[in-house]
């Protein structure tokens, strides 16, 4: 099918939220068949399906969670070269 706006460009079909839509790669116009806009509106208003969150990795000898208190005073760190 040709783009109604450009008239010489073939529309590309893609799927969004389970609805096939046609778009023009040149003018980026989107063309919907009857009822497709209503389907998109319904599906975008619906809450997304619940997916379980991935399990958090357990701390091992290599990974640790550190709590570092924050002080209001500035701390200056110096490093001295050790003879070696």
VEXDREN-2710 file (C-alpha; in Angstrom, 1 decimal):
% VEXDREN-2710
k/r/px/py/pz
1/UNK/0.0/0.0/0.0
2/UNK/1.3/3.5/-0.9
3/UNK/1.5/6.4/1.6
4/UNK/-1.6/8.6/1.1
5/UNK/0.5/11.6/1.8
6/UNK/3.7/10.9/-0.2
7/UNK/1.9/8.8/-2.8
8/UNK/5.1/7.1/-4.1
9/UNK/6.4/5.5/-0.9
10/UNK/5.3/2.1/0.2
11/UNK/4.0/1.9/3.8
12/UNK/5.8/-0.4/6.3
13/UNK/3.8/-2.6/8.6
14/UNK/4.8/-3.0/12.2
15/UNK/3.1/-4.2/15.4
16/UNK/2.6/-2.2/18.6
17/UNK/0.8/-3.6/21.6
18/UNK/-0.6/-6.4/19.5
19/UNK/-2.0/-4.1/16.9
20/UNK/-0.7/-3.9/13.3
21/UNK/-0.1/-0.4/12.1
22/UNK/1.3/1.0/8.9
23/UNK/3.7/3.9/8.8
24/UNK/5.6/5.8/6.1
25/UNK/9.4/5.7/6.4
26/UNK/9.6/9.1/4.6
27/UNK/7.0/11.4/6.2
28/UNK/6.7/9.2/9.3
29/UNK/2.9/9.3/9.0
30/UNK/1.0/6.5/10.9
31/UNK/-2.0/4.9/9.2
32/UNK/-4.5/2.8/11.2
33/UNK/-7.3/0.6/10.1
34/UNK/-10.8/0.8/11.5
35/UNK/-10.8/0.0/15.3
36/UNK/-7.0/0.0/15.7
37/UNK/-6.9/3.4/17.4
38/UNK/-9.5/2.2/19.9
39/UNK/-7.4/-1.0/20.6
40/UNK/-4.3/1.1/21.1
41/UNK/-6.1/3.4/23.5
42/UNK/-7.5/0.5/25.5
43/UNK/-4.2/-1.3/25.8
44/UNK/-2.2/1.8/26.7
45/UNK/-4.7/2.7/29.5
46/UNK/-4.6/-0.8/31.0
47/UNK/-2.1/-1.5/33.7
48/UNK/0.9/-3.5/32.5
49/UNK/1.0/-7.1/33.4
50/UNK/2.7/-7.9/36.7
51/UNK/6.1/-9.5/36.2
52/UNK/8.0/-10.8/39.2
53/UNK/11.2/-8.8/39.9
54/UNK/14.4/-10.7/39.5
55/UNK/15.9/-12.1/42.8
56/UNK/18.5/-10.0/44.4
57/UNK/21.9/-11.6/44.5
58/UNK/22.9/-12.8/48.0
59/UNK/26.1/-11.2/49.4
60/UNK/29.1/-13.5/49.1
61/UNK/32.7/-13.1/50.1
62/UNK/33.3/-11.1/47.0
63/UNK/30.3/-8.7/47.3
64/UNK/29.4/-6.8/50.4
65/UNK/27.1/-4.0/51.3
66/UNK/28.8/-1.2/53.2
67/UNK/27.2/1.5/55.3
68/UNK/29.4/4.6/55.3
69/UNK/28.3/7.4/57.6
70/UNK/28.4/10.8/56.1
71/UNK/30.1/13.5/58.2
72/UNK/29.6/17.2/58.0
73/UNK/33.3/17.9/58.3
74/UNK/35.7/17.6/55.3
75/UNK/38.1/14.7/55.3
76/UNK/41.5/15.0/53.5
77/UNK/43.2/11.7/52.5
78/UNK/46.9/11.6/51.8
79/UNK/48.8/8.8/50.3
80/UNK/52.5/8.3/51.0
81/UNK/54.7/6.3/48.8
82/UNK/56.1/3.3/50.6
83/UNK/59.7/2.4/50.0
84/UNK/60.0/-0.6/48.0
END
